[in-house]
């Protein structure tokens, strides 16, 4: 199981301003092979896990990463395309 989840690859940096994202979401900036700046929206438990993934993948082409504008608790957030968690009823 991966420690990070890439929500959007090669996306617009304006997507990071979405308040409905979890506060553990980061906007990662890197350069592709042609030298063009690219952005990814990534969720992870630890910032260092996200950094390690992008450093290993892009090394010298890694530019920066910043926290998104998300304000939702990660435990309360459901990723797009995933099923909402169902609560189990307790037996008395």
C-alpha positions as semicolon CSV with decimal commas, in nm:
position;residue;x (nm);y (nm);z (nm)
1;X;0,000;0,000;0,000
2;X;0,132;0,339;-0,098
3;X;0,188;0,609;0,162
4;X;0,063;0,879;-0,074
5;X;-0,226;0,922;-0,314
6;X;-0,200;1,141;-0,622
7;X;-0,539;1,308;-0,668
8;X;-0,463;1,504;-0,986
9;X;-0,162;1,477;-1,214
10;X;-0,055;1,764;-1,440
11;X;-0,335;1,987;-1,313
12;X;-0,397;2,359;-1,281
13;X;-0,244;2,511;-0,966
14;X;-0,578;2,683;-0,893
15;X;-0,726;2,346;-0,791
16;X;-0,520;2,365;-0,470
17;X;-0,738;2,651;-0,345
18;X;-1,038;2,419;-0,303
19;X;-1,153;2,425;0,062
20;X;-1,314;2,081;0,028
21;X;-0,971;1,912;0,009
22;X;-0,818;1,762;0,323
23;X;-0,561;1,972;0,503
24;X;-0,302;1,700;0,433
25;X;-0,319;1,776;0,060
26;X;-0,015;1,936;-0,107
27;X;0,048;2,104;-0,440
28;X;0,374;1,970;-0,584
29;X;0,555;2,161;-0,859
30;X;0,811;1,994;-1,083
31;X;0,954;2,027;-1,435
32;X;0,890;1,769;-1,703
33;X;1,147;1,649;-1,960
34;X;1,082;1,954;-2,180
35;X;1,138;2,192;-1,886
36;X;0,771;2,291;-1,848
37;X;0,634;2,342;-1,497
38;X;0,377;2,080;-1,394
39;X;0,158;2,055;-1,085
40;X;0,017;1,755;-0,896
41;X;-0,231;1,745;-0,606
42;X;-0,117;1,482;-0,358
43;X;-0,250;1,352;-0,025
44;X;-0,032;1,182;0,232
45;X;-0,011;1,124;0,605
46;X;0,332;1,284;0,624
47;X;0,478;1,561;0,412
48;X;0,811;1,378;0,405
49;X;0,650;1,078;0,229
50;X;0,529;1,304;-0,051
51;X;0,868;1,475;-0,076
52;X;1,054;1,143;-0,087
53;X;0,831;1,014;-0,370
54;X;0,883;1,324;-0,587
55;X;1,253;1,356;-0,502
56;X;1,312;0,995;-0,608
57;X;1,109;1,046;-0,926
58;X;1,226;1,393;-1,041
59;X;1,536;1,477;-0,833
60;X;1,681;1,787;-1,004
61;X;1,349;1,875;-1,168
62;X;1,164;1,895;-0,836
63;X;1,075;2,261;-0,773
64;X;0,862;2,298;-0,460
65;X;0,564;2,175;-0,264
66;X;0,313;2,374;-0,063
67;X;0,009;2,295;0,145
68;X;-0,319;2,330;-0,040
69;X;-0,607;2,546;0,081
70;X;-0,792;2,239;0,205
71;X;-0,968;2,267;0,541
72;X;-1,131;1,926;0,585
73;X;-1,017;1,674;0,844
74;X;-0,864;1,381;0,648
75;X;-1,071;1,132;0,849
76;X;-1,392;1,305;0,738
77;X;-1,287;1,341;0,372
78;X;-1,381;1,090;0,103
79;X;-1,160;1,072;-0,203
80;X;-1,332;1,121;-0,538
81;X;-1,430;0,787;-0,685
82;X;-1,420;0,605;-0,354
83;X;-1,723;0,479;-0,170
84;X;-1,819;0,658;0,150
85;X;-1,738;0,466;0,464
86;X;-2,037;0,295;0,618
87;X;-2,070;0,296;0,992
88;X;-2,139;-0,036;1,154
89;X;-2,423;-0,051;1,400
90;X;-2,327;-0,167;1,745
91;X;-2,513;-0,458;1,890
92;X;-2,663;-0,403;2,232
